[in-house]
Amino acid sequence: MRKIFSRTEKEYKQCIILRADLKLSKGKAAAQAAHASILSYDLATMRDRKEWKEQGQKKVVLKVNTLDEIYNLKYESEKFDLPVAIVEDAGLTEIPPGTVTAIGIGP
């Protein structure tokens, strides 16, 4: 059963942000979003993971238009000690190896 929490408790959410300028196929974008989600989840504390799960594992998927925006989000998120993961593609299908495709932030 889903836990009800008050406004004084911390609300957990994970943000997954993809680069729109790369014009990835839908399948490739979905794979990169999954990588971002798992990588940033792995960086979260056990307590934050538990709370996020109890609150329904909320996710928000967004897009940015440039690589600079990805790095700005990373920098700003790190100021708040949020788990942040940058996704670099292996380059096996659509884009060159090492291309930054996404960022995962939180929970």
C-alpha positions in Angstrom: 0.0 0.0 0.0 1.2 3.5 -0.8 2.4 5.6 2.1 0.7 8.9 2.6 3.1 11.6 3.7 2.7 15.1 5.0 3.9 18.3 3.4 6.6 18.5 6.1 8.2 15.3 4.9 10.6 15.2 2.0 9.0 14.3 -1.4 11.2 12.1 -3.5 11.3 12.3 -7.3 13.7 11.2 -10.0 14.4 13.4 -13.0 15.6 11.9 -16.3 16.6 14.4 -18.9 17.4 13.6 -22.5 19.2 15.6 -25.2 16.7 16.5 -27.9 19.4 17.9 -30.2 20.6 14.3 -30.8 17.3 13.3 -32.4 17.5 9.8 -31.0 15.0 7.1 -32.2 12.3 6.4 -29.6 13.9 3.1 -28.7 17.3 4.6 -28.2 15.9 7.4 -26.1 14.0 4.9 -24.0 17.2 2.9 -23.4 19.2 6.1 -22.5 16.5 7.1 -20.1 16.6 3.7 -18.5 20.4 4.0 -18.1 20.0 7.4 -16.5 17.4 6.1 -14.1 19.4 3.1 -12.9 22.7 4.9 -12.7 21.4 7.8 -10.5 19.4 5.3 -8.4 22.6 3.4 -7.7 24.2 6.6 -6.4 21.3 7.4 -4.0 21.6 6.5 -0.3 19.7 3.4 0.9 17.4 5.6 2.9 16.5 7.8 -0.1 16.0 4.6 -2.2 13.6 3.2 0.4 11.6 6.5 0.8 11.4 6.9 -3.0 10.0 3.4 -3.4 7.5 3.9 -0.6 6.3 7.1 -2.3 5.6 5.4 -5.6 8.9 5.9 -7.5 7.9 9.2 -9.1 9.8 10.1 -12.2 9.8 13.1 -14.5 11.2 12.8 -18.0 12.3 16.1 -19.6 14.4 17.2 -22.5 17.1 19.8 -23.1 18.5 21.1 -26.3 22.3 21.2 -25.7 25.1 19.4 -23.9 25.8 22.6 -21.9 22.3 22.3 -20.4 23.1 18.8 -19.2 26.3 20.0 -17.5 24.5 23.0 -16.0 21.9 20.6 -14.5 24.7 18.4 -13.1 26.4 21.4 -11.5 23.2 22.7 -10.0 22.1 19.3 -8.7 25.5 18.6 -7.0 25.1 21.9 -5.0 22.2 20.1 -3.3 24.0 16.8 -2.9 21.6 15.0 -5.2 22.7 11.8 -6.9 23.6 12.7 -10.5 24.6 10.4 -13.3 25.7 11.4 -16.8 25.0 8.8 -19.5 27.6 8.4 -22.2 26.6 6.1 -25.1 28.7 3.1 -26.1 28.4 4.1 -29.8 27.2 0.7 -31.0 24.1 1.9 -33.0 23.1 5.5 -33.7 25.7 7.9 -32.3 29.5 8.0 -31.8 31.0 6.4 -28.7 31.2 8.7 -25.7 28.3 11.0 -26.7 26.5 12.3 -23.6 22.9 11.5 -24.1 21.2 12.0 -20.8 21.4 12.8 -17.1 19.6 11.2 -14.2 19.0 13.2 -11.0 17.7 11.6 -7.8 15.9 10.2 -6.0 
